[in-house]
């Protein structure tokens, strides 16, 4: 009887392993099934239609050499930014990987609160567009499985509750940087007047990953480049172009703009005397540093 149990045991263990849940692509926000299915209402393109980063994006730096030395310097820069409680809180808020998190982060620089109820066409464009852009990071993340800063440095991050699943997901490229830069590009196409502020917020969104200790600078740089490539490919989708037109029309209607307003050159549009910080918050007379005034960057000392 004992020998019979020993003979059966390996098969029981094999069955148990098969029954374990399979890890999805956590940081990309895309289920593993999305890699094998056709286009549905959640995407504008299939994963096979998104550029293969392994064919053209350089590999992440190894742990010796100038490139990784730069990553280390930027890691320590990120730690200095934690000393500013306001910036640290923005970085933690930016870590929320959801359409609601993106909407909250970009609504002020966009010039309009974004929500499923209040701006359904813009919300749908962002959700489906970002889902599609996110697909571009699946292959390189799984291929390189790069260790994240908090793992390699053996130091806590600002998002301890995320560390367990982040450690199971490759660091290169940064999916958050892809999402932040992709969101900025999409919103600029809807509201080109706010381009400077939106792009500044998109950069800031990626920098937040350095501050919380979840990514290296090279992860973030690669993410921005990947997002630009995916954003360009979105325009090959007729469904995307139709939804973009709806989102632009909704924005003009809610802002009380004429239909042809969006087509006018930026220099011909009305002057905007509002001033914002790079985070999109309204600037005050006491604000110092880089601000956006009349769609131009200015330094107030």
ABEGO torsion letter per residue (X at the ends): XAAAAAAAAAAAAAAAAAABBBBBBAAAGBBAAAAABBBBAABABBAAABBBAAAABBBBBBABEAAAAAAAAAAAAAAAAAABAAAAAAAAAAABBBAAAAAAAAAAAAGBBBBAAABAAAAAAAAAAAAAAAAAAAAAAAAAGBBBAAAAAGBBBABAAAAAAAAABBAOBBAAAAAAAAAAAAAAAABAAAAAAAAAAAAAAAAAAAAAGABBAAAAAAAAAAAAAAAAAAAABAAAAAAAAAAAAAAAAAAGBBAAAAABBAAABBBBABBBBAAGBBBBAABBEBBBBGGBBBBBX
